[in-house]
Each structure stands twice: as C-alpha cells, then as structure tokens.
Amino acid sequence: VKNQKNIANLTPAILKSQQVLTFKHMQIVCRENEDSNNLFYISSGRYAVYVENKLMSVLTPADIFIGEMAFLMNDKRSATVVSIGEGSLVKIPKMNFMNLIEAYPHYGIFLSRLLAGRLARQSKATAKLKEEKLNETEK
C-alpha cells in the first residue's frame, strides 16, 4: 500500500466495502479509555493524539492507521484522537480486519512493519530526549 505524506491515501481495494467516516475540524474520533472495537485507516486529514489531555503527536495519511495498538492488544483506547481540519477515515471493525488478514496474510506483516517503524522512531526520540536531559544536568 503506497501512502502519501500529509495529502491523502487511496483506499486499498480490500477496504472499499468498509464504512467511510468524514470529520470536520475538532471532531473526536475516539476517546481515551473507551472500548476498542475498530481500527481506522487514514484516507485524508490530520489527527491530534492526546494522552491525559497532553498533545503527543499528529497523525497524517503517512501514518496509515489510527487505533492499531488498542485494537491488536484487546485493550481500551490509550489516547483521545481529534481531527485537525477536515478528513476522512475508513472504519474497520475488528472481525472484518481479522478476516482480511486471514484472506491476505501479507496485510498482517504490513501492520507489523508499520508498528515496528513507529517503535523505532519513538525509541530514537526517547534516546534524544535522554541525551538532552543528560547534557543539561552536566552543565
């Protein structure tokens, strides 16, 4: 699946039958601590991610999915996600996604790579913050 940064993604053919949700500025996609039954494919727009009312990141079509962690871990939502401007998401119910992975196993590998990439970026950011903090304390 080829994705474009900060623009829009073409919806993969296997997701065409799923519900498309459209959002206006400042609409809530999901709330922290609510049950997680859906994954969202980012078709277009930007989405602010808040944990305990603190902005953690902004997701764009380059990030591909919203809610994959809670979705895969059978856990409650770990963040509140709010639209920034207008956008659209493809809502994928858990059972539909499981059936898609069963029919097309390479999508499971794709999701694993996506999560590994996010983890690698987060690890680099954490290491950088630790280094900056260490440099500050040495002064």
C-alpha positions in Angstrom: 0.0 0.0 0.0 1.6 3.2 -1.2 0.8 6.2 1.0 1.4 9.9 0.6 2.5 12.2 3.4 0.1 14.8 4.5 -2.1 14.5 1.5 -4.5 11.6 1.0 -4.3 7.8 0.6 -6.1 5.8 -1.9 -8.2 3.3 -0.1 -6.9 -0.3 -0.8 -9.4 -2.4 -2.8 -9.9 -4.8 0.1 -11.2 -1.9 2.3 -13.6 -0.5 -0.3 -16.6 -2.2 1.4 -15.9 -0.7 4.8 -17.6 2.4 6.2 -16.0 5.8 5.4 -16.3 8.4 8.1 -15.9 12.1 7.4 -14.7 14.6 10.1 -14.9 18.3 10.4 -12.4 20.4 12.5 -12.2 19.3 16.1 -14.4 16.3 15.9 -13.5 13.4 18.2 -12.5 10.1 16.5 -12.1 8.1 19.7 -11.7 8.8 23.4 -9.0 7.7 25.8 -10.1 4.6 27.9 -13.1 3.7 25.8 -13.5 0.2 24.4 -11.7 -0.5 21.2 -13.6 -2.4 18.5 -12.4 -0.6 15.4 -9.3 0.3 13.5 -9.2 3.4 11.3 -7.4 3.7 8.0 -6.4 7.3 7.4 -7.7 8.4 4.0 -7.1 12.1 4.4 -6.7 14.8 7.1 -4.6 15.3 10.2 -5.5 14.0 13.7 -4.2 15.1 17.0 -3.4 12.4 19.6 -3.9 13.4 23.3 -2.9 11.3 26.3 -4.2 12.7 29.6 -5.0 16.0 27.8 -1.4 16.4 26.5 -0.7 16.5 22.8 1.5 13.5 22.0 1.6 13.5 18.2 -0.3 14.4 15.0 -1.2 11.6 12.6 -1.4 12.0 8.8 -2.0 9.7 5.9 1.7 8.8 6.2 0.8 7.0 9.5 -1.8 4.9 7.7 -3.8 3.7 10.8 -5.3 5.1 14.0 -6.0 2.9 16.9 -4.0 -0.2 16.0 -2.4 -0.6 19.4 -5.6 -0.9 21.4 -7.2 -2.8 18.5 -4.4 -5.5 18.5 -4.0 -5.7 22.2 -7.7 -6.1 23.0 -7.4 -3.1 25.3 -9.1 0.2 25.9 -8.1 3.3 23.8 -4.8 4.7 25.0 -5.5 8.2 23.7 -8.1 10.6 22.5 -7.9 11.4 18.8 -9.3 14.7 17.4 -9.5 15.8 13.8 -7.5 18.9 12.8 -9.4 20.4 9.9 -11.4 18.1 7.6 -10.5 14.5 6.9 -11.8 11.0 6.3 -11.2 7.6 7.8 -12.2 4.1 6.8 -13.7 2.3 9.8 -12.6 -1.3 10.0 -14.4 -3.5 12.6 -12.1 -5.9 14.4 -13.7 -9.1 12.9 -13.5 -7.6 9.4 -9.8 -6.9 9.8 -9.2 -10.4 11.2 -11.0 -11.9 8.2 -8.9 -9.7 5.8 -5.6 -10.9 7.5 -6.8 -14.5 7.2 -7.5 -14.0 3.5 -4.5 -11.8 2.8 -1.7 -12.6 5.3 0.7 -10.0 3.9 -1.5 -7.3 5.5 -0.6 -8.7 8.9 3.1 -8.4 8.0 2.4 -4.9 6.7 0.8 -3.9 10.0 3.8 -5.5 11.9 6.2 -3.4 9.9 4.2 -0.3 10.5 4.3 -0.8 14.2 8.0 -1.7 14.2 8.7 1.5 12.3 6.7 3.6 14.8 8.5 1.9 17.7 11.9 2.6 16.1 11.0 6.3 15.7 9.8 6.5 19.3 13.0 4.9 20.5 15.1 7.4 18.7 13.0 10.3 20.1 13.4 8.9 23.6 17.1 8.5 23.3 17.4 12.0 22.0 15.4 13.4 25.0 17.6 11.4 27.4 20.7 12.7 25.8 19.4 16.3 26.0 18.5 15.8 29.7 21.9 14.4 30.5 23.6 17.3 28.7 21.5 19.8 30.8 22.4 18.1 34.1 26.1 18.1 33.2 26.2 21.9 32.7 
